[in-house]
Amino acid sequence: MFMLRNKIADAASSPLIRGASAYLASEAAAKASRLAVVVAMARFLSPLEIGIAAAAMAGSDILKSLAENGVGQRIIIAGDSELDAVTKRAHRIFWVWCTGLTVLQIAVGAGVWLAGGSVMTFALMALLGLEYLFMPGGLVQCALAMRKGMLARTAAVSGAQNVSANLLTVVLVALFPSPLAVVLPKLLSAPVWLIGMRRLVHWRPAPGIAPAPLSAFTRFGASVLGIEFVKALRAQADKLIVGAVLGTEALGIYFFAFNAGVGISTSLATALSTVLFPYLSTSGDRVLALKRGLTLALTAITVVAVAQSLAASSYVSLVFGDKWASVAPLVAILCLMAIPNMLWSVTAQWLRSGGRADRELVLSLIAGAIITATAVVAAPHGLTVLAWATLGAATIVQSAISLPVLLKAFAVRKAPRCNPSFQGA
């Protein structure tokens, strides 16, 4: 009993468990409020209106992946002696980069409009693009807080922004049902994140310190940028394909099913992935840290995803209304996507924390190409066939590219042998 108590105490004090718990609590609060958003959308919006919002958000999310340029992670792994120079350069990069992303997203939205898209899609993408202007003022502080192990506080700030955005969405959708009511709260809640991050860590560029050279960011950042873009493209590709092949109304149904099905498990995966990079980067025994991370992530995700999939036939009509009951089988399939996605997420964090972001990029490209090609072939046969096909492709390809890391994590580790010269001493 004493040993069991010690093991429980050790587990509770683990940085992985503490960090994951903080982000899980944040994601749980966000997901509870997000569930209210999905209910409001199901009650007040038509599949066509949901599809318009989904198209704009899918395009925006692909472009938003370009904000994940590895600069924040470069701050986390910087040595103490170079930290002032790295943060000074990072601050400048953030401002130039995010301003450019705002201009790019507005330009892309205008291009979609001029190519025959609706003015509403342009307006939604332009509004979402303005969110980038709130990011540079808090990104250095966010990275420094994570570097200091303040994961519970960064989780609280992110959770506060998500919850405020979701609650505002529920109110606006109920009062003014339109795609605009789904998107506008994302912009209105951005100051919550900015103010919260700036209060976590007091930081100003150090006077008299020259910024770190750009070469300190380019190689690592280029690989991370490519990885995040591929990841976002893969995550949104099925939605874009559905919209292009089956139409906006079908996209609305698929978007609803995805949010109703993958929501909880995705939140859990996001929480675990967020803490894995600093945990693996700072661990004295990286292989042991990998084993713990994989065990925790896959156990938690599998239990939640399978349970949610089995319950889909009951909760979909109960929570969202009888008109969505026919979508329950699609929700049940999509729930299971979280399992292979989590496996690859842990593998990716292992590679990145070991300075092998270039290999992560190559593997991401391979997985993304196979899964997207599968979606293109399956989409004309309907949403159910698409869901099964992408689940099968994701499971096979992500398991295959993660196999070397799985073998490393769970290989039998030999105990060190005693030196014969000391035997019998």
Secondary structure, 3 states (H helix, E strand, C coil): CHHHHHHHHHHHHCHHHHHHHHHHHHHHHHHHHHHHHHHHHHHHCCHHHHHHHHHHHHHHHHHHHHHCCCHHHHHHHCCHHHHHHHHHHHHHHHHHHHHHHHHHHHHHHHHHHHCCCCHHHHHHHHHHHHHHHHCHHHHHHHHHHHHCCCHHHHHHHHHHHHHHHHHHHHHHHHHCCCHHHHHHHHHHCHHHHHHHHHHHCCCCCCCCCCCCCCHHHHHHHHHHHHHHHHHHHHHHHHHHHHHHHHCHHHHHHHHHHHHHHHHHHHHHHHHHHHHHHHHHHHCCCHHHHHHHHHHHHHHHHHHHHHHHHHHHHHHHHHHHCHHHHHHHHHHHHHHCCHHHHHHHHHHHHHHHHCCCHHHHHHHHHHHHHHHHHHHHHHHHHCHHHHHHHHHHHHHHHHHHHHHHHHHHHHCCCCCCCCCHHHCCC
